[in-house]
Amino acid sequence: MPNPQTALKNGLRTPNDQNRYEVTRDELPIHCPLPNTSLWNSHPRVYIPLEETGHGKCIYCGAEYVLVDSQS
């Protein structure tokens, strides 16, 4: 069985650790789980379409993704 602490040891995020994520246009296309996430206890990758409405929801875990303007 995979070790759930692998993410911490390798500097990866815990999968599905938040219910809401803010992303910018330079991060598109976005998928859940996010890049740099440990996949040992997560769902299959699914792309979240944000371009038209500015928000979307993962069909597996229910995490919400909101497109925000980059303030660079």
C-alpha positions in Angstrom: 0.0 0.0 0.0 1.4 3.5 -0.9 2.6 5.6 1.9 0.4 8.7 2.4 3.4 10.7 3.7 5.1 10.4 0.3 3.6 13.7 -0.7 5.3 15.5 2.2 8.6 13.8 1.6 8.7 14.7 -2.1 7.4 18.3 -1.7 4.1 17.6 -3.3 0.7 19.0 -2.3 -1.9 16.8 -0.6 -4.6 15.9 -3.2 -8.0 17.6 -2.9 -6.9 19.5 0.2 -9.1 22.5 -0.5 -12.7 23.1 -1.6 -11.9 26.2 -3.7 -9.0 27.1 -5.9 -8.3 30.4 -7.6 -6.4 30.1 -10.9 -5.2 32.6 -13.4 -5.3 32.5 -17.2 -1.6 31.6 -17.5 -2.4 28.4 -15.6 -5.0 27.2 -18.1 -5.9 24.6 -19.1 -6.5 23.5 -15.5 -7.2 20.0 -14.2 -8.1 18.4 -11.0 -6.1 17.1 -9.2 -3.7 20.0 -9.7 -0.1 19.7 -11.0 2.5 18.9 -8.3 -0.1 16.9 -6.3 0.5 13.5 -4.9 -1.8 11.1 -6.6 -1.6 8.2 -4.2 -5.2 8.8 -2.9 -6.8 10.9 -5.5 -9.3 10.5 -8.4 -8.5 10.4 -12.1 -7.5 13.6 -13.8 -10.3 15.7 -15.2 -10.0 19.0 -17.0 -12.1 21.9 -15.7 -13.4 24.3 -18.4 -13.2 27.8 -17.0 -12.7 29.9 -20.1 -16.3 30.8 -20.8 -17.9 31.2 -17.4 -14.9 31.8 -15.2 -15.7 29.0 -12.8 -16.1 25.2 -12.7 -16.5 22.3 -10.4 -14.7 18.9 -10.4 -17.1 16.1 -11.1 -15.2 13.7 -8.7 -14.4 15.7 -5.6 -16.6 18.8 -6.0 -13.6 21.2 -5.7 -14.5 24.6 -7.2 -12.2 26.4 -9.5 -12.5 30.2 -10.1 -10.7 32.1 -12.8 -9.2 35.3 -11.4 -7.4 38.1 -13.2 -3.6 38.1 -12.8 -2.5 41.3 -11.0 1.1 41.4 -12.2 
